[in-house]
Amino acid sequence: MNRPGRLVTGAAAALVLVAAALAVSGEGGGTEDGSSSSSVTTSPSPSPTSTTTPSPSPTPDPYEGMLLPNMRSLNAFQLQIERTGKGRLLRFAAALANLGPGPLLLLPRPDGDGCGRRQHPAFQRVYRDANLDERYRLGRDRVAGRRLEVGCMVRHPTHDHWHFDAMARYSLRLAGTHEPLVARNKVSFCLRDNRRVPGSPRVVRREHFGDCTRRTRQGISPGWVDVYSADLDGQSLRLPRGVEGRQLCLDLEADPREVLTETDETDNAATIGIRIRGNRVQRTSPEACR
């Protein structure tokens, strides 16, 4: 790179040489009266000034070399209608799948503050990829030192154990619209391994997470699913009036508040199309719900 004020460009140097040659030979440009000038005075072009600015250093990825989970709601199933004294309930089973390379691991802090009554804070821990093979290996990859505060653990009044709060969101809407007719915005889960993701590699061969007590850790291993059946408390939406026979969309979303650290926040939701006729729920094409 040229140093400002020290060097001239090739074009400027050539111009100086031409000017010197013309001065020696007596040749030059004509004057206003047509006579020839005896000398030519030429000022060299100023040296160029560098305008290049150094590129900013890229921001380091704080999770480089980490094995993160990727939480996703699977399509609702076990669809059924329950009649109550206040109307009809749409009941369904829900499943949270971990499709990422690392486990979802949540640790309770029973003596912590910042959550409501009968609650306590929860922290997420992530694993380091010890041999950089981008696969979780139980017993080899170790938990990183950093703790990420992600929300609260809550004691569920009917399930009789501890849940991670706001793990899922359920909503029902008319096809072609985005505004829900009815929704559950904070569905809590006792996070554990129930069954494998169909077709997933056997990263963790047996259930690794199970108990959901006040002091035990919760989570979902990579390639595993946490299933909540349709008969459990919270697995329903109250049907509003005027939906009989209409095209409806049932939306399920994992981590709706985006408090968990994971590989992808754009693939957390799943949608199915349904029609309700009396006590029957009919599955329909999801195309109208997109």
N, C-alpha and C positions, 0 to 999 in steps of 0.2 A: 504494500500500500504506500502511495506517495506521502511524504511528510509535508504538511502545509508550509509554504514560504521558503522551501529549500530546493525544490526541483520544478521543472516546467514540463509540460507535455511534449510529445514528439512533434505535434503540429506547431507549437509555439517556437520550439528550437529551430525547426525548418524555416519559419518566417524570419527569425533573426539572421540566419545564414544568407537567405535571399537578399535581405536588406543590406547586409555587408557587401555582397557581390555587386549590387547596383551602385553602391556608393563608390566603390573602386573604379568601375567601368564608366561612370558618368551617365549611365542610362537611368531613366526614371520616368515617372508619369508626367504628362504635360500640365502646364500652368493654364490659367484662365485666358492668357493672351496667346497661347499656342507655343510658347517657347519651352525649351527643355530645361529642367532644373538640373543644377550641378551636383546636388546631393539629395539623398533621401533619408529622412529621419523616421524611424519606426520604433514604436514602443512595444516591448514584448507583452504578450497576454499575461494576466495575473495567474499565478499558480492556483490550481483548483483546490478547494477546501473539502476535505472528507466529510460526508454527511451520514456515514454509516454508524448506526447505534448498535451496541451489543444486544443480542437476543436475550430476553429474560430467561433465567434458569427455570426449567420445568418444575412444577410443584410436585414434590414426591408423593407417591400414593401411600397413605398411612397403613393400608391393608395389603400391600405387596408382600407376597410370601405367606399370606394367611389363607386358611381354608374356611370360606364363608358358607353359610346355608343359603338356600333359595326357597322361600316358602311360597306355596301355591295352594289355593282352594281347588279341589276337584269338583266335578259336577255333582249336584245334589241327587240323591237316590232314595229309595224307600218312600216314595211320595204317597201320601194318604190324607184323607179328610177326617177330622175329629169334630163331632158336634158337641157343643157345650150350651149352657144356659144363656150365654152371651153371643152365640152365633157359631160360626165355623172357624176351625183352625186348619191351616195347611201345615202338615207335619212332614219332616224330611230328615234324612241322615246327611251329615256333612263330614268331609274328610280333609285334613290338612296334610299336604305332602311336602317333604323336604327333597327337592331335586338338585340341591347344590352339592359341591364337593366336600363341604364340611358340616358338622353337626350344629343344630341349634341347641345351645346350652345356656340355661338361665339359672342363676343362683339367688336364693332368697337372702335377705338381710333382716332377720326377725327383730333386731333391736334398732333398726333405722327409722328415721323420720321422713316426712314429706308425702305420706299417703294417708288415706282416710282411716276411720275407725274399723277395726278388725281387718286391717291391711298392713302390708309392709313392703318396702322397696324391693325391686328385682334388678339384677345386673346380668348383662350378657357377656359371656366370655367366648373368645374365638381361639382357634388352634393354629399353631405355626406348622407350615409344611416342612417337616424336618429334612426330607431328602429331595424336595422340590419336584416331586412327581405329579403334583396337582391331584392327588388322591389321599383321602383320609385313611390312616392306618392306626387302628385302635392299639394303644400301648406304645406306639412309636412317636406319633405326632403329639406334641405337648401343648398345653394351654398357654396362651400368651399372658404376659403379666398385666395387660391393661384390662380394666373393668369398664363396661359401658352401661351407664344407668339408662334403663329403657322403660320403666313403668312400675306397676305395683302388682303384688300378689294379693289375692283376696280369698277369704274362706267362703266357699260356696254353701249357701244355707241348706240346700237339698242334696247335693252330691256328697256332702260331708267330707270334703278334703279341700286342698288349696289349689286355686287356679291362677293362671296368668291373665290379668284383666285386659279387655279390648284386643283379644287375639283374632277375632273375626267380626265380620259385618254381614248381615242378611237383609235383603230387600226384595220387594215385589213391585213391578211396574208394568204399565201397558206397553205393548210393542210399539215402537216408533217414538217413544218418549224417553226422557232421562230422569224425570222427577219421580221418586218412589211413591207408591200408594201407601205403603206401610214398610217399616224397617226396624231392625234391631241393630243399633250402631255399636254396641259394646257387648260382644259375646265372649265370655271367658272360657278358657280351656285348661284342663289338667293335661299338660303336654307330655306325651309318652309314645313309645313305639307300639303300635297295634298290629300292623301287617305291612308287607313289603309293597313298594310301588311295582305294579306289574311290568316285567321286562327290565327292571333296573339291575345293574351289576351288584353282586353280593359284597358290598363294601363292609357292612357290619352283618354278621351272619345270624345273630340272635338279638332279642330285645335288649336294649341297653338302658333305656329309661322306663321307669315303671311307677314307683311310689310318688305321691304328691302330698307329702306331709308339710308341716310348717317349716322344717329345716332342710328338707331334701332338695336336691337339684332337679330341674325338669328340662325336658327337651325332646327333640326328634332327631334320630340318626339319619345320615344321608341315605336315601333310597328307601325310607320308611314312611308310614302314614299313621296319623292319629285319627281314629274314627269315632264319631259321636252318632249313635243310632237315633232313629226317629222318635223313640219312646222316651228319650231323656228330656229332662226339664230344660227349656231354652231352645229346643229344636223345633220351633214352630213360628208361624206368622199368622196373625188374625186377619181373616179375609174381609175386606171392605165390601159394601154393597155395590151392585152393578157390574160385577166381574164375570157373571155367569156366561159361559160360552165364548168369552173374548180371549184374544191372543195375549198371553201374559209372559213376562220374563222374570225368572227367579235368579237373582244375582247373589253369589257368595264371594266374599273377598277376605283373604288372609292379611293380617297386619295392616288394617285400614288406616291407621295413624302413622304408618311408616316409621315406627320407633325402633324396629330391629335393623341391625346391620346385615345386609345380604347382598348377593351378587346382582340381583335384578329386581327393581321395584315396579316394573311395568307388566309383569305377568302374574300378579297375585290373585286375579279374579277369574271366575268361571260363571258361565250363564247357560241356562237351558230354557227352552220355550215350553209352555204348558197351556192347556185349556181345562177349565173346571166345569163339570156338569153334575150337579147334585153332589153325591158322595164319591164321584170318580175324578181322578186326575189323569189327563191324557198328555203324554209327551208329544211335542210338536217340533218342527224344524227350528233350529236356533237362528236361521237366517234373518227372520224378521226382528230379532233382538240385537242385531249388530249395527 
